């Protein structure tokens, strides 16, 4: 840090811990007392990566031929003094220095990096080099990793952690500025650097006009007006900017308006889908973009999906039995020879290899989902059905039942009577001799309630190819800690109008005969509700969408040397790009989500409806558990909470992760803010929080629940919540999608017909061939193939993933106290991981693995590359 509370911590200005006799004057500036060395050269080392690093085997040979392009007068750097100002009060700017020599003797840290030598003229009155300008005079951009100055007189080595793209000056008509690896609050910034700090933020904000170009470094806000293309006849409401359709803001691209409706932004063609604008530093890294994770979503959208549709149009097929579903994981999906070339001609070689068997005979061969690896039928048990509400991919909806029968919060003037029709008589047989009142008082009754979230849209959804219900599921907590389903309520809007209330039917557990088949279908309808809610709300809205405004506000209002910027920015990696890509191929009109999930064309509109209930404080895990009645405050319990379901894997593991994050954030923030007044006087921090509310979440800017950001405790809680959302919460709802949902029978994404009625052909089919009837009801074969392809991609870790407790650079700050605190955080997470593994071995904790023998590992912090069902990346990066 340059300063903390106007006091320089000894050793903070360099990585060697030697301040070399500098002192602070009354204005907070550093006065240099070093012996000036005239005519001395300061040696530096520059690490960079070229823009076209896709084929690593060819990179170094091609660079050997062309590296001279970077030498000579093409790339210039100028140091900026943090201690000595010129006449305009800005830090003195040194003379230009140029990349001189490619240091082939120094092996790069990562494949594709190159190290160059540079020499700066040292001027005797220069002082501490706190920043530098760089100008790229060549024709292509490069990724600047770092600059390290060696043996700066009086300061030792000085490191600049850059990690940013530098575009040619002919495009980006400004010199780029980078600051040394120090951390300081705005008021503690050395006076010679203050204007540089302010101007850099001003450049990042832009002026809100014009179409953004690839080389722009501008962060700005816009509404979701780019999901549909009116010029092609697609219509979806604009999300954000209205009381009817509130929504978090997304990154602005400034593309031209649609011709037929100027309220909408024009869309890119599918071929250009990966070229959607986000600031280049928010784009996928070269590793992720070059492996098939970077291109698969695009391929599924523009090649596989339409190709499969054409095949099914010519030869409509359906799964006829469960074995045909199982065969997807044994041999793959057979494609007619004449369709094969069309289906695969646009696939890149890595993707082609991933989707084909080694013998090339069958297409779309999928790995066996973990939920059926050990036992192919245990997924269908009632115990597993209930366990996944606590240890599945969507463990965030179940809540304790406090009022019986379950109530509705829907407006009765609009929706009539939506109260549950379940009575005590219906469930008393399953209450272990308790009355309903006794069961409630003993915290034994729980509910998975999707009724209110879906009922307002259900009539419209069922006017599409979807035919489904709004569901309520009541469960009883047994003495062994597992949950037992008691009843499922399936509800439809009254056929004569919403104001007449709901029409509901109840279904009860059964194992054999047609009653068992009907109960299996009832559970499938619950699964359909849960999968749609999970994908659109728990996953997309509550992690991806709500976090993007925080990313934009951070870059616009917090300098890169601000401590909170340094704390949060690793948790933003890749999120803007994956969100922008999602708007192109996943959540767009007729996109992959609409094509495979039950809300169909109302998917994003439904998420806007649910956003009306979103509050930032409730995203903190302890608050979330308390709100759902799953936990109560208890100072004598770990983490200050007592869980009412002791064996709740997501909550147990999650509270350990939450507490580790909060401990780290508390330690870190306390280094820079000694009291609440320091929070209040930090104008960058206050601007950040104001803009986040008023622009980023503008449709909720008047909500009273927003933290005021006036105290250190509010800052700690807010930053902990942001990191939790970006890391652990997203990991919990994302990386289990394929392990649990890749087996479509376990988590169907849609339903195509309602429960069969006695006397109908569908009921007779259910009696005679229950597997076929089940498969005709849930996700079709075409939808399953597309959907499984998507969630397999989304569930994989990339090769360059950085996990919670890690940093991409070990020199992300020069503050040794922050580095020590972060090292402690990493060790604490390692201990948490060991405790999770130990709990998974405890046979008394039945919800940890369940009947399917699938240990709950989604909140294990570390992972390897690929499909692992564990690992917490720092950020929402897929």
N, C-alpha and C positions, 0 to 999 in steps of 0.2 A: 504494500500500500504506500502511496505517497504520504498519506497522513491519516491518523485516526484522532479525531477530536483536536486537531491542530498540533498533535504531537507525533513526531516521527518515531516509529518503533525501530530501534537499532537493528540493522540488518535487513530492513524491508526493501531497500532500494536495489538490492542485488542478491543473487542467489548464493553469494559467498558469505553473507551476513556482515559485510564490512562497509560502513557508511563513510569511512575515511575522513573523519573530522568535520563533516558538514554540520551546520546548525540551521535553525529556523529563525527568520526575522519576524517582525510583528505582522506582516501581511501574509504569513504562512508560506513564504518562499524559501527555497533551499539556497543557502549561501555556501559557495564552494570554497574550501580552504586547501584544495590539493595543490601540489606543486605542478605548475604548468610545464608541459613538455613540448617545446616548439618543434615543428617539423615532423612530429611522430605520425605514423600511420596506424590506424585502428583496423585490425583484421576482423573480418566477419565471415559468417557461413550462412548461406541462403539455401533452404530446402524448398523445392517446388516440384510440381507435377504438371506435365503438359495436358492439354484438353482432350487429346485423341487416344488416351490410354485405354484401349479396349482389349487388344490382344497382347497380353503380358509377355508372351514368348517372343514377340517381334519388337517390343517396345525399345529395349536398350539398343538393339542393332540399328533401328531406324533413328533413334536419338543420336547415336554415334555419328551418323551421317549428317544430321541436321542441327546438332546442339549449338554449332557456331552461330545459328540464327539468334540465339539469346545473348551472345557475347558482344563485345564492342560497345557501340553507343545505343543499343536497342532498349535495354532495361536499365533505368537509372534510379538510384535511391539517394535521398537527402535526409540526414539526421536533423532532428528538431530538439532544441535544448528545453529542458524542463526547469532550468535554473537561471538562464540568462535570456533576457528579452531584447528585441530590437526596438527601434523607435516607436513602432505601433503597438507596443506592449505584448506582442506575440513572441513566442519562443524563437530564438535565433535559428535560422535555417542554414545548415552547412552546405558545402559545395557538393556537386553531384559526384557520385561514385557509380561504377558500372560493374556488372558481372564480369569476372575476369577469367576464371578457370574452372573447368568441370573437374571436381575432385573425385576421380574414379577410384582413388585409393581408399575412400571412405565408403563402406557399404551403406546403402540406404536402409532406413528402418523398415520400410514397407516397399513391396514391389511397385515399380513405376515411379518412385521418387528419384530425384537427382539433386546432388549437392554441388553448389557453386561457391567459389571464393569471391570475396569482394573486399576492397581496401578503401577506407575512408581517411581523408586528410583530417588530422586532429588539430584543431585551433586552440590556442592556449587559453582563450576566454570562453570556451564553449560550455563547460559544465556537464551536467548529467543529461545524456540523450534519452529523453522520455517518449519520443515518437519519431516516426520517419515518414517521408513521402516516398511513393514509388510511382514511376511512370512506365507504361508498357508501350514502347514505340514499334512493336512488331505487329504482324497481321493476325495473330491468334492469341486467345486468352490462355492463361495458365493458372494453376491453383497454388497459391503461396502458402506453404506450411508454416515457415518460421524464419526468423533472422536471429542469429546469435552473434553479439559483439564480444570479442575476446580482449581481456585485459584493458578495459577502459580505465584510464588513469584515475585512481581514487575510488573506483567503483567495482573493479573486477569484471566478471562476465555479466552482460546484460542481455536478457532474452525477450524476444517478441514472439508471442504465440499468435499467429495470424489466421490460418485456416480459412482463407477466403479467395475467391476468384478475382483475378486482376485482368480486366479487359483492355484491348488496345486503346490508346488514347484517341485514336481517330473516331472511335465509337463512344467511349466513355470520356467525355471531354473534361476530365478533372484528374488531378493527381490524387491517388488513393493515399489515405493516411492510416497508419497503424500505430498503436500505443504500446509502450513497454508493458511487461507482464505484472503491473502493479495495480493495486486496488485502492480507490479512494472515493469518498463521498464528494458531491459537487462542490461544497464549500471548502473542502480540504484540497481541491485540485491546485497544484502550483500555478500561480498567476500566469506565467508564460504559456500554459497549456489550456487555459480556460476557453479562449475563443476557438481554439481548434476543437475542443470537446463539443462546444455548442454547435459549430458549423457542421460537424460530422452528423449530429442528430438531425439538423435541419435538412441535410442532403438526403437522409434516409426517409424523411417524411414526404418529400416531393410536394407538389402543389395540387394534387388531386385531379389533374387533367391529363388528357392524352392517353393513347394506347401504350401500354408498357411493352418495352422491347427486351429481348433476352439479356442484354447487358445492363439494364437498369438495376439499381439497388434501391428500390422504393417499396416501402411497406405502407399499404393503405387499405381501407375498408370498403366493402360493398355488400349488397344484399344477395340472396340466392335467386338471381334472375337469369341464370344460365343453365338451368336443368332441362329446359324444353326448348324446342326450336319451332316457333310459330310459323316460320317460313316453310316448314315441312308438315304443318298441320298439327303439331304437338302442342298441347296446352296443359300446363301445370301452374298453380298459383305462384307468384313471387313470394318467397319466404323472407321475412324480415322487413321492418319499416312500416308495419301496419298492426293495428290491434287484433285484427282477425287472424293474421298469420305471423306472429312474432318469431324471431329466430336469431341465433348468434350471427355475427357478421363473418364473412370470408374475405380472403385476400383479393384486392381489386386488380383486374387485368386491363380494364379500359378498352376491351374490344368493341368494335362498332355495334350499334344497336341492330336488332333484327329488322328486316324491311317491313314486315306486316304489323308488327307491334313494337313500338319503341320503348315499351316498359321492359323489354327483354334484351339481354345481350346475345349477340350472335354466337353460335357454337363453332368450335373447330371440327373439321372432318375427323372421322375415326382414325384415318391414317396418321393424322397429326396429333393424336390425343396425348402423346407424351411430351408434346411441345408446348403445352399450356404454360402460361407465365406464372412463375413464382420467382422471387429473387434467387439468383443462381446459387447462393450459399444455402438455400433451403432445398435444393434439388438432391436427388439420390447421389451418393458417392459413386465413383467409377466401378467399384466392386459390385455394389448392389445393382447398378444399371446394366452392367455387363453380364451378370449371371441371369438366369431366366426369371428371377423374381421381378426384374425391372421391366420385362417385356410380356410376361405371361398374361396379365390382366388384359392388355391390349390384344393379344392373340386370341384369348378366349372370346373377347367381344367381337372382333372383326372377322375371325376365321372359324373358330370352333362352333360358336353359338349358331350363326347362320348356316354353317355346313351341316350341323346336326339337324337343324330345323328342316332343311331341304330333304335330308334322308328320311326323316319321320313323315314329311309330307307325302313322299312317294310310297313308303312302306310303314304305315303306322304300326307301332308295336307298343306293348305294355309289359311290365313285369307280371308274370302269372303266378309266381310263387316266391317264397323267401329265398330259395336256393338260387334263383336267377339274380337276386341282389347280391348274395354271397359270391357269385361268380365274377362280379366286377373286380373283386380283390384277388381272384385266382388267375384269370386269363385276360380280363379287360373286356371292352365292348367291340363286338365284331362289326366291321364296316364293309359294305359292298365294295368290290374292287373298283367299280367305275366311279365311286364317290370318293375314294381314298385320296387321289391326287388333288382334287379340288379342295378337300378338307385340310390338307397339310402343306399346300404349296407356299403359304405365307409364313410358315413357322421357321423361326431361327433354329440353327442346329442344336444348341443346348436344350431348347424347349422340345424340339422334335424327339431328341433322345429321351427326355424325361417322360414324354407321353406315350412312347412306344415300348413294347416288349423288346428284348434283345433280338428275338427272331423276327420282329417286324410284322407279325401276323395280326395282332390286335391293337386297337387304338384305345387310348384312355385307360391304361392299366393303373389301378389305384392301390396304394399300400393299405393293408388291413387296418381299419380304425381300432384304436386301443380298446374301445368299449366291447369289442367282440373278439379280441385276440385270445383271451384265456377261456372264455365260455361264450359260445355263439347264441345262447338263448337267455342268459341271465338278464339281459337288458329289458326283457319283457316283464320281469317280476315287479310286484307292487313296491317291494323294498327299494329296488333300484330306481324306479320311477320317483319315489319320494326322496331318496338320497341325493339325487342330482339337483334337487332344490337347495341343498346345503353344500354340495361338493361337485357341482357340474359347472357348465360354462355360463350359467346365468343364476348365480346364487344371491341375487340382490333384490328379489321380489317378495319372497316368502316373508310373512309377518305373523306376529302373535295375534290371535283373535281375542279381542277385548270386549266386544259386544255381540250378543247372539239374539236373533239370527244376523248374519252380516248385513250391514247397511250400505247404501249407495250415497255418494256425494253429488250425483247428477241432479240438475235442477228439475224437480217434479213438474213444474209448469211446462217444461219443454219435453221431458222424457217420461212423464208419468211415474208410476210406482215401479221402482227398480230394486226394491228390497228383495233379499233372498227368500226363496220359498222353503228353505230347509228348516225343519222343526226338530225338536229334541227327540221325538219319536223316531225320526229317520236315522239318528246316529247313536242312540243310547246303547245299542248292542255292542258298540266298539269302544266304549269309554271306560272299560275295566271297572265296572260297577260304580262309577262316579256319575253324578248328575252333571248337566252342562254347566251349571253355576260352579260346582266344585272343580270341574276340569279347568274352567277359566281362571278361578282363583289360584289353582295349583300350576298355572302356566303350562297346561297340557294341550291346548287347542291352538292350531296354526292354520293359516290360509294362504294359498297361492291364488291371488285375486287379479284376474285380467278383465274383469267385467266393465268397470267404469272407463278404463282406458280405451276399450274397443267399441262399446255399444254406440257411441255417437256416430261412428263411421260404418257400422256393420251393415246397415241397409244398402249403402252405396257399394261397399266391398262385395256383398253377395249379389249385386247386379252385374259383376264381372264373372269370369269363369270360376272364381272362388265361391265355395259354399261352406261356411263355417259358423261358429258360435262365439259368443263371449262366455268365458268360463270362470267358475269358482271351484276350487278344490279344498275341502276341509281335511285336516290331518290331525292325528292324535300322537303325542309324544309318549312313547313306551318307556318302560323302566330301563331298558337296555340302551336308551339314547337314540334309537332309530324312530322314524316317523311311519305311521300307518295311515294310508288313505281311508277316509270314512265315506265320502260321497263326492261326486262331481256334479255340478249344476251347469247345464248347457242352456244358454239363453239366446233368444232371437228378438228383434224388435216386433212389436205387435203388427200384424199384417195390415191393419187399417189405420196405422199412424203412430208415430213415436210417442205422442202425448198419452197414448193408452197404455204405456208401460211395456214390460217385457213378458214374453211367453217362455216359461222355463220348464225344463224336465230334469229329473234327478236320476242318476245312475250309481249303482252300488257295486262294490267288489264282488267278483265271481271268477272262478277258475275254469269251469268246464261248460261244455255245450254252447248253445247260442248265447246264453247269458254271459259266459266268459268272453265270447267274441264281441258282444256289445260293450262290455267293460273295456276291452282292449281298444275299441274305437273311441270310447269316451276319453281314455287316456291320450289317444292320438290327437284328438281335438285340443286337449290341454297343451300337448306338445307343440301343435301348430301355433297356438296363441303365443306360447313361450318363445318359440324360435323367432317369430316375427318381432315380438317385443324386444327380445334380446338383440337382434341385428340392428333394428332401427333406433332403439332407445338406449338400452344398457351399453351397447357398443358404439354405434355411430354418434348419436346425440350426446350422450353423457361423457364421452371421452373425446373423440375426434372433433366434433363440431364446437363444443363449448370451450375447448382449449385454444382454438385458433385465434380468437381475439386477444388472449393473453400473449401469444407469440408476437402478434403484430404490435401491440402496445409496448411490449418490452423493447423491441428494436427501435421504435419511434421515440421513446421517452427516456430510456435508461442507457447511458453510455456504456460502451464495452468495458470500461474500467470501473463501472459502478459495481459494488459488491453483489447486489441482487441480480444484476445481469449475469455476472459470472456464476452465481448460484444456479440460476434457472435455465440458461441457454442450452446446456447439454440435454435437457429434458424436452427440447423443442425440435431436435434433429429429425429431419425428413417429414415432419407432420404436415406442413403446408403443401408439400409436393404430393404426398399420398392423398390428402384431402382434395387437391385439385384434380388428381387422376380419378378419384372416386366420382367427382362431378361429371367427368367425361364418360366413364364406362360402367360405374356401379350404381349410383343413386340417381342417375339421370332418367328422363322419360324413356320408357321401353328398355332401360338398362338391365344389367344382370340381376339386381335386387328385385325390381318390379317383375321381371320375368320368372322369378323362382320363389318369391315369398307371397304369403296370402294377401297382404294389403293391396297388392297390384299397383295400379296407378295412383292410389291414395297413400302410398307408403310415406313419402316425405311430408305430405300434408298432415298425416297422422302424427309424425314426429314434431311438427310445429305445434299441434294441439297439446302434446305432452310437455313441450318446452314451457308452456304457460305455468306449469307446476314446479319447474326447476328452481332451486335455490342454491347458491354457492356454498353457504355453510353446511348444508346437508350432504355435500359431497365428501366431507371429512368422515372417515370410517366410523369413529366413535359416535358422531351425531347420527349417521345413517342407521347404525344398529339400534340406537335409542329410539329413533323415530319409528322404526318398524317394530318396536316392542321386543326385540330380541335380546336386549341388554339393558341393564340399569346401572346407574352410577354407584360405585362402591369403592371407597378409598382403600379398603383392605384387600382388594382384588388386584391382580396384575393389570397394568395399564389404566387403573381406576374404573374399570368396568367389570361387572359380573354377567357373564352370558347365561341366559335362561335355557339355552340348548348347549350343554357343555361340549358335545361332540359335533361342532359346527366347523368343519375344516376351513372354509373360506374365512370365517370370522376369527378363528383361533390363530391361523397363520397370518392373516391380514393385520391383526392388531400388533403382532410382533414386528412386521414390516413397518407399519405406521409409526410405532414407537421409535424404531431405529431411525427412520427418516426425521421424525420430529426432534430427536436428540441431536442429530447432526445439524439440522437447521437452527436449533436454539444456540448451539455452540458457535456456529458460523456467524449468525446475525449479531450475537453478543460481542463479537470482536469489533464490530464497526459502529454499533449503536449502544451507547452506554446508558441511555435513559430514553424516556418517551419524547423528551424535547428534541432529541436528535432525529427522531422519526418525523416529527412535525416540521422541522426546519429543512428537511431534505426535499428541495423543490422538484428534483427529478422524480423521486419516489411518489410525491403527491400528484404530480402531473400524470405519471403512469397509472396510478389507481383511479384518478378522475377520468382519464381517457378510456380506460378499460370499461368503466361503467357507462359513460355517456356516449361512447362511439362503438366499442366492441360488443357490448351487450346493451345496446341502446334501447331496445324494447323493454328492458327491465331496469332502466337507470333510476327510476323513482322508488324502487322496492326498498322497504325499510331494513331488510335483513343484511344488506351489504355491510361488511366491516368498514368502519370509518377511517381506518389506517392512521390512527392517532397514537397508538401504543406499540411497544415492542411485542407484546403478546399477540396483537392483531396481525402484525407482520409475520411472526413465526407461524401462527396458525394458517394464514393465507398461503404462505410459501410451501408449507408442509402439504396443504391440500392440493396445490398445483402439482407438486412433484408426485404425490400419491395418484392423482388422476392420470398423469402422463406415463407413469411407470407401472406400479402394481395393479391399479384398477384396470388399466387397459390389458395388461398381461392376463389378469384373471378372466376377462371376458373375451379375449381374442385367441390365445394359443391353444385353447381346448376345443375350438370349433370343429376341426376335423377329427380329433380323437373321440369326441362324443357324437358329433353330428354327421361325420362322414358316413356313418351307417344310417341311412335315411329312415329306416324303420324306427330307430330310436328317437330321432328328432326330425320329423317330417316338416317341410317348410310351408306346405299349403294343404288344403283339402278341397276336393272337387265335387263332393256330394254330401248331403246331410245324412244323419243317422237313419238307417233303413226302418221303415214302418212295417208292422206286422201285416201280412197279406200282399206285400209288393214283391216284384221280381227281385229287387235288391235284397230283401229279407230272406227270400228263398236261397239266393246265392250265398248269403252269409251263413245259412244253415248248412248248405252242402259243400261250400268251398270257402271257408273263412279267410284263408290267406289271400285268395284272389279278390275277395270283397274288400279286404283291408287295403290291398294295393290299388284297387280302383278308386278308393276314397282319398288316399293321401297323394303326395307328390307323384307326378307322372314320371315315366322313365326318362323322357327328354329333360324335364325340369331337374330330375335327380342328377343326370350326367353333367349338366351345366352347373348346378349348384355345388356338387361335390368338387368339380374342377376349381371353382372359385374359393371355397373354404379351405381346400388343400393349400392353395397359394397363401391365403391370409394367415394360416396357422404355422408357417415356416419361419424360422430365424435365418437371417442373411449371414453371409460369411464375415461381414464387417461389423456385426452387432457389438454394441458397447452396453454392458449390463450395469444395473444399479450397483453403486459402490465402486464403479470404475470411471475413468476419464480417458478420452481419446488421446490426450496429451498429459504426460506426467508433470509438465511445466505449465499448467494452466494458470497458476498464480505464483508469485514470488514470496507470498506471505507464508512463512514457515508454520505459523500457528494454525492457519487454515488448512495447510497440508497435513499437519498432525491430526487435526480433527477429522479430516476426510479419511485418513488412514484408519483411524479408530472406527469410523462408520463402516468401512469395508470389512474390518475384522468382526464387527458386531453382526453384519449380514451373514458372514461365514458361519458364525455360531447359530444364527437363526436357521440357516439351511440344515445344519446338523440336527437341530431339534426337530425340524419338520420330518426329516428322514427317520428319526427315532420314533416319532408319533406314528408314522406309517407302518412301523413294525409292531405296534401295540395292538394285539388282537382284541382287546376290550373296547377299542375305539372302532366300532363297526362301520361308521360312516366314512372312515378314511379310505377304505378300498371297496367295500360293498360286495354284493353278489358277483359282480363282474370282475372282481379282483384287480381293480384299477386304482392304484394309490393316487391320492390327491397331491399333485406336484406343481400345480399351476403357479403357486407363489414361491416355489424354490427359486432363489435369486439367480443362480448361474445356469448356463446351458451351453450346448454345442450347436453347431449349425444344423439346420434342417427341422424335421418334424419331431419334436421331442416332448411336447406337453409340459414343458417347464421353462423357466428362465424369465427374468424380468428385465427387458431392455430399458435403458434410461428414458426412452421416448416412444411416442406412438409412431413407429417407423414402418408399419405395414398394416 
